[in-house]
Amino acid sequence: MHRREGPDLLPPCHSRWPTGRRPGKPLNSLVKAIIQGQVRAVARAMTWIENDHPGKRELLQTLYPFSGRAHTVGFTGPPGAGKSTLVDQVIRHLRAQGKRVGVLAVDPSSPFTGGALLGDRVRMIQHSDDPGVYIRSMGSRGSLGGLAATTHELLYVLEASGCDVILLETVGVGQGEMDIMSVADTVVLVLTPGAGDSVQTAKAGIMEIADIFVVNKAELPGADALVRELQRMVQEKSSHRENWCPLISRTVAGRGEGIEDLWQAIVAHRNDLYQTGHWQDRRQRRHRDQTLNLMEAVCRRELRRRADDDPKWYDLLNDRLEQDPYTTSTRLLADLPCLFAGPPTNTP
């Protein structure tokens, strides 16, 4: 990974630290190493995040000032579409331009053991010795939106380490992969010839959030028909998200064909986001969603704790089966007036 030079690797004044103070010495050393692009520090920080280490919160707070710099591109689509091969070729193209690249690739986890094959790392092994590429494979761990639950937090680490572009590859479960929209600046939907039925069934799902369509394996029969179907779908749509008309690219990822045109389409979308102000809009929505998700997680844990520890709650939840859940929830929520008190008012 890239190493940044200079003495001021961290924000120079106390006001830059979100916690209002500089972190402790061990964490300070870890953050410095991350900003220098040291691979072992990046890996250690990601392990902290995935394992919910006690220092995770302060680490993320410290890295936040360095976020928002990289272009995050999400690749999604059905299994077998060639997403991993396509991402591998995009990495090669970006490295030829001197770009520093981070990759987060999500593989499905076993519903029984929680383990994952993590095959994406195997497919991209040729980049393992490149100091300008960092690849992290991870299991979805039961997350249903195509990404792992910690994906947006791992982005902070990659951005702080100096990545120019971050590539996200989803688990590949079809039209339910909507999480990618909440973390990626550009969403690339990868399809293959013979996917006409998939186009029809997914119109109200993942098809609606794609910024760029890629017809991969374009040398196969049916590629032209798929392109025409996508063109028709785009033209028939009366309005598009953020007034961006999705572009359509053809690739043969196995042979490295069409990668330059694909990247030019991605750059065109990035430039449009900047020029229209939607780049900032997306970052603001992401900040809002992540903040609310953190608050919801805390509330969920507190509700579970109270359900076990509060005798009144335990009685209503476990011993009053004759009472419907709606009445029970209303009675329990009466114990939480702070949730329904409305915003505070300024008194003179």
C-alpha positions as CSV (number, residue, x, y, z in Angstrom):
1,M,0.0,0.0,0.0
2,H,1.0,3.6,-0.5
3,R,3.0,5.3,2.2
4,R,2.4,8.9,2.9
5,E,5.4,11.0,3.9
6,G,5.7,13.9,6.2
7,P,5.7,14.5,9.9
8,D,2.0,15.4,10.3
9,L,0.3,12.1,9.6
10,L,-2.5,12.7,11.9
11,P,-4.8,15.8,12.4
12,P,-2.5,18.4,14.1
13,C,-5.0,19.9,16.6
14,H,-7.2,18.4,19.2
15,S,-10.3,19.7,17.6
16,R,-9.9,17.3,14.7
17,W,-10.4,14.3,16.9
18,P,-14.1,13.4,17.1
19,T,-13.8,12.3,20.7
20,G,-12.4,15.7,21.7
21,R,-9.0,14.2,22.6
22,R,-6.2,12.4,21.0
23,P,-6.4,8.5,21.2
24,G,-4.2,6.5,23.5
25,K,-0.6,5.7,22.4
26,P,-1.3,2.1,21.1
27,L,-4.3,3.3,19.0
28,N,-2.4,6.4,17.9
29,S,0.4,4.1,16.6
30,L,-2.1,1.9,14.8
31,V,-3.7,4.9,13.1
32,K,-0.4,6.3,12.0
33,A,0.5,2.9,10.5
34,I,-2.8,2.8,8.6
35,I,-2.4,6.3,7.2
36,Q,1.1,5.3,6.1
37,G,-0.5,2.4,4.2
38,Q,1.1,-0.4,6.1
39,V,-0.7,-3.6,5.1
40,R,-0.4,-5.3,8.5
41,A,-1.9,-2.3,10.3
42,V,-4.8,-2.3,7.8
43,A,-5.4,-6.0,8.3
44,R,-5.2,-5.6,12.1
45,A,-7.8,-2.8,12.0
46,M,-10.2,-4.7,9.9
47,T,-9.9,-7.7,12.2
48,W,-10.7,-5.4,15.1
49,I,-13.8,-4.2,13.3
50,E,-15.0,-7.7,12.2
51,N,-14.5,-9.1,15.7
52,D,-16.1,-6.1,17.5
53,H,-12.9,-5.4,19.4
54,P,-13.3,-3.1,22.5
55,G,-11.2,-0.5,20.7
56,K,-13.3,-0.6,17.5
57,R,-15.4,2.4,18.3
58,E,-12.5,4.8,19.1
59,L,-10.6,3.5,16.0
60,L,-13.5,4.3,13.7
61,Q,-14.0,7.7,15.3
62,T,-10.3,8.5,14.8
63,L,-10.3,7.4,11.2
64,Y,-13.5,9.3,10.3
65,P,-11.8,12.6,9.4
66,F,-9.9,10.7,6.6
67,S,-13.0,9.2,5.0
68,G,-14.9,10.4,1.9
69,R,-11.9,10.6,-0.4
70,A,-12.0,7.4,-2.5
71,H,-14.4,6.5,-5.3
72,T,-16.4,3.5,-4.1
73,V,-17.6,1.2,-6.9
74,G,-20.0,-1.7,-6.2
75,F,-20.3,-4.7,-8.4
76,T,-23.4,-6.8,-8.0
77,G,-25.4,-9.3,-10.0
78,P,-26.5,-12.9,-10.1
79,P,-24.1,-15.8,-9.3
80,G,-22.0,-16.9,-12.3
81,A,-22.1,-13.5,-14.0
82,G,-18.3,-13.2,-13.7
83,K,-18.1,-10.5,-11.1
84,S,-14.9,-11.7,-9.6
85,T,-13.1,-12.0,-13.0
86,L,-14.4,-8.5,-13.9
87,V,-13.2,-7.0,-10.7
88,D,-9.8,-8.6,-11.2
89,Q,-9.5,-7.0,-14.6
90,V,-10.6,-3.6,-13.3
91,I,-7.8,-3.9,-10.6
92,R,-5.3,-4.6,-13.4
93,H,-6.5,-1.5,-15.4
94,L,-6.4,0.8,-12.4
95,R,-2.9,-0.3,-11.4
96,A,-1.7,0.5,-14.9
97,Q,-2.9,4.0,-14.2
98,G,-1.0,4.2,-11.0
99,K,-4.2,4.1,-8.8
100,R,-4.2,2.6,-5.3
101,V,-7.0,0.0,-5.0
102,G,-8.8,-1.5,-2.1
103,V,-11.2,-4.5,-2.6
104,L,-13.9,-5.8,-0.3
105,A,-15.3,-9.1,-1.6
106,V,-18.2,-10.8,0.2
107,D,-18.8,-14.5,-0.1
108,P,-21.9,-16.3,1.3
109,S,-21.6,-17.8,4.7
110,S,-22.8,-21.2,5.8
111,P,-26.1,-21.0,7.7
112,F,-24.9,-23.8,9.9
113,T,-21.3,-23.0,10.7
114,G,-21.0,-19.4,9.7
115,G,-17.9,-20.2,7.6
116,A,-17.3,-19.0,4.1
117,L,-15.2,-20.3,1.2
118,L,-13.8,-16.8,0.5
119,G,-13.1,-17.8,-3.1
120,D,-12.7,-14.2,-4.3
121,R,-9.2,-14.0,-2.7
122,V,-8.2,-17.1,-4.7
123,R,-9.4,-15.6,-8.0
124,M,-7.4,-12.4,-7.3
125,I,-4.2,-14.1,-6.0
126,Q,-2.1,-12.5,-8.7
127,H,-2.4,-9.1,-7.0
128,S,-1.3,-10.4,-3.6
129,D,2.3,-9.2,-4.0
130,D,1.3,-5.7,-5.3
131,P,1.8,-3.1,-2.6
132,G,-0.8,-0.9,-4.3
133,V,-3.6,-3.3,-3.9
134,Y,-5.3,-4.5,-0.7
135,I,-7.9,-7.3,-1.0
136,R,-10.2,-8.4,1.9
137,S,-12.5,-11.3,1.5
138,M,-15.2,-11.8,4.1
139,G,-18.3,-13.9,4.8
140,S,-21.7,-12.3,4.7
141,R,-22.4,-13.7,8.2
142,G,-26.1,-13.9,7.7
143,S,-26.6,-10.4,6.2
144,L,-29.3,-10.5,3.5
145,G,-28.5,-7.4,1.6
146,G,-25.5,-8.7,-0.4
147,L,-22.8,-7.2,1.9
148,A,-21.4,-8.0,5.2
149,A,-22.7,-6.0,8.2
150,T,-19.3,-4.3,8.7
151,T,-18.7,-3.3,5.1
152,H,-19.2,0.4,5.6
153,E,-16.9,0.4,8.6
154,L,-14.1,-1.3,6.7
155,L,-14.3,1.4,4.1
156,Y,-13.0,3.9,6.7
157,V,-9.8,1.9,7.0
158,L,-9.2,1.6,3.3
159,E,-9.9,5.3,2.7
160,A,-7.5,6.3,5.5
161,S,-4.8,4.0,4.1
162,G,-4.7,6.0,0.9
163,C,-6.9,4.1,-1.6
164,D,-8.0,6.1,-4.6
165,V,-10.6,3.5,-5.6
166,I,-12.4,0.9,-3.5
167,L,-14.2,-2.0,-5.3
168,L,-17.0,-3.8,-3.6
169,E,-18.2,-7.2,-4.8
170,T,-21.5,-8.4,-3.4
171,V,-22.3,-12.0,-2.4
172,G,-24.4,-12.5,-5.6
173,V,-27.9,-13.4,-4.4
174,G,-29.9,-11.6,-7.0
175,Q,-32.4,-8.7,-6.7
176,G,-32.3,-8.6,-2.9
177,E,-28.8,-7.0,-3.0
178,M,-30.0,-3.5,-2.1
179,D,-27.3,-2.7,0.5
180,I,-24.8,-1.8,-2.2
181,M,-26.8,1.4,-2.9
182,S,-26.1,2.6,0.7
183,V,-22.3,2.3,0.5
184,A,-21.2,2.6,-3.2
185,D,-20.9,5.9,-5.1
186,T,-21.4,3.9,-8.4
187,V,-23.4,0.7,-8.7
188,V,-22.4,-1.7,-11.5
189,L,-24.9,-4.5,-12.3
190,V,-23.2,-7.4,-14.1
191,L,-25.4,-9.6,-16.3
192,T,-24.7,-12.4,-18.8
193,P,-26.4,-13.5,-22.0
194,G,-29.5,-15.7,-21.3
195,A,-30.4,-13.4,-18.4
196,G,-33.6,-12.0,-20.1
197,D,-35.9,-13.6,-17.6
198,S,-33.7,-12.2,-14.8
199,V,-34.1,-8.7,-16.3
200,Q,-37.9,-9.1,-16.2
201,T,-38.1,-10.4,-12.7
202,A,-35.6,-7.9,-11.3
203,K,-37.0,-4.7,-12.8
204,A,-38.4,-3.6,-9.5
205,G,-35.3,-4.6,-7.5
206,I,-31.6,-4.3,-8.2
207,M,-32.2,-3.1,-11.8
208,E,-33.6,0.1,-10.4
209,I,-30.5,1.2,-8.6
210,A,-27.8,0.3,-11.2
211,D,-25.8,3.3,-12.5
212,I,-24.1,1.1,-15.1
213,F,-25.1,-2.2,-16.7
214,V,-22.4,-4.6,-17.9
215,V,-23.2,-7.4,-20.3
216,N,-20.3,-9.7,-19.5
217,K,-19.4,-12.8,-21.5
218,A,-20.5,-10.7,-24.5
219,E,-19.0,-13.2,-26.9
220,L,-21.8,-15.7,-26.1
221,P,-25.0,-16.0,-28.1
222,G,-27.7,-13.8,-26.8
223,A,-25.5,-10.8,-25.9
224,D,-27.0,-8.5,-28.5
225,A,-30.5,-9.4,-27.4
226,L,-29.7,-8.7,-23.8
227,V,-28.2,-5.3,-24.7
228,R,-31.3,-4.4,-26.7
229,E,-33.5,-5.5,-23.7
230,L,-31.5,-3.2,-21.4
231,Q,-31.6,-0.3,-23.9
232,R,-35.4,-0.7,-24.2
233,M,-35.8,-0.8,-20.4
234,V,-33.7,2.3,-19.9
235,Q,-35.5,4.2,-22.7
236,E,-39.0,3.3,-21.4
237,K,-38.3,4.5,-17.9
238,S,-39.8,7.9,-17.4
239,S,-37.4,9.1,-14.8
240,H,-34.0,8.0,-13.5
241,R,-32.3,8.2,-10.1
242,E,-30.6,11.6,-9.8
243,N,-31.5,12.2,-13.5
244,W,-28.6,9.8,-14.5
245,C,-29.4,7.6,-17.5
246,P,-27.6,4.3,-16.9
247,L,-24.9,3.4,-19.4
248,I,-24.5,0.0,-20.9
249,S,-21.1,-1.7,-21.4
250,R,-20.0,-5.0,-23.0
251,T,-17.1,-6.9,-21.6
252,V,-15.4,-10.3,-22.0
253,A,-13.7,-10.3,-18.6
254,G,-11.9,-13.6,-19.2
255,R,-10.0,-12.0,-22.0
256,G,-9.8,-8.5,-20.6
257,E,-12.0,-7.0,-23.4
258,G,-14.1,-3.9,-22.8
259,I,-12.5,-3.0,-19.5
260,E,-11.3,0.4,-20.7
261,D,-14.8,1.3,-21.9
262,L,-16.3,0.1,-18.7
263,W,-14.0,2.3,-16.6
264,Q,-14.7,5.3,-18.8
265,A,-18.4,4.8,-18.1
266,I,-17.7,4.6,-14.3
267,V,-15.6,7.8,-14.5
268,A,-18.4,9.5,-16.4
269,H,-20.8,8.7,-13.6
270,R,-18.4,9.9,-11.0
271,N,-18.0,13.2,-12.9
272,D,-21.8,13.6,-13.2
273,L,-22.1,13.1,-9.4
274,Y,-19.6,15.8,-8.8
275,Q,-21.1,18.3,-11.3
276,T,-24.6,17.9,-10.1
277,G,-23.9,17.9,-6.4
278,H,-25.2,14.3,-5.9
279,W,-21.8,13.1,-4.7
280,Q,-22.3,15.2,-1.5
281,D,-26.0,14.2,-1.4
282,R,-25.1,10.5,-1.3
283,R,-22.4,11.1,1.4
284,Q,-24.9,12.9,3.5
285,R,-27.5,10.1,3.2
286,R,-24.8,7.6,4.0
287,H,-23.9,9.5,7.2
288,R,-27.5,9.8,8.2
289,D,-28.2,6.1,7.6
290,Q,-25.1,4.9,9.5
291,T,-25.9,7.1,12.4
292,L,-29.4,5.8,12.6
293,N,-28.3,2.2,12.2
294,L,-25.9,2.7,15.2
295,M,-28.7,4.1,17.3
296,E,-31.1,1.3,16.3
297,A,-28.5,-1.3,17.3
298,V,-28.1,0.2,20.7
299,C,-31.9,0.4,21.2
300,R,-32.2,-3.3,20.0
301,R,-29.6,-4.4,22.6
302,E,-31.3,-2.4,25.3
303,L,-34.7,-3.9,24.5
304,R,-33.3,-7.4,24.6
305,R,-31.6,-6.7,27.9
306,R,-34.7,-5.3,29.5
307,A,-36.8,-8.2,28.2
308,D,-34.6,-10.5,30.3
309,D,-33.9,-8.4,33.4
310,D,-37.1,-6.4,34.0
311,P,-39.8,-8.6,35.8
312,K,-42.7,-6.6,34.3
313,W,-41.4,-7.0,30.8
314,Y,-40.6,-10.7,31.4
315,D,-44.1,-11.3,32.7
316,L,-45.8,-9.6,29.7
317,L,-43.5,-11.2,27.1
318,N,-43.5,-14.8,28.5
319,D,-46.5,-15.3,30.7
320,R,-49.3,-13.4,29.1
321,L,-49.9,-15.5,26.0
322,E,-53.6,-14.7,26.1
323,Q,-52.7,-11.1,25.3
324,D,-52.0,-10.2,21.6
325,P,-48.5,-8.9,20.7
326,Y,-49.9,-5.5,19.6
327,T,-51.4,-4.8,23.0
328,T,-48.3,-6.1,24.8
329,S,-46.0,-3.9,22.7
330,T,-48.1,-0.9,23.4
331,R,-47.9,-1.5,27.2
332,L,-44.1,-2.0,27.0
333,L,-43.6,1.1,24.9
334,A,-45.3,3.1,27.6
335,D,-42.2,2.5,29.7
336,L,-40.1,4.2,27.1
337,P,-41.6,7.7,26.9
338,C,-38.3,9.2,25.7
339,L,-38.8,7.5,22.3
340,F,-42.0,9.4,21.7
341,A,-41.6,12.7,23.5
342,G,-40.8,14.5,20.3
343,P,-37.8,16.8,19.6
344,P,-36.7,19.1,22.5
345,T,-38.0,22.6,22.5
346,N,-36.0,25.7,23.3
347,T,-37.4,27.5,26.4
348,P,-36.8,31.2,26.9
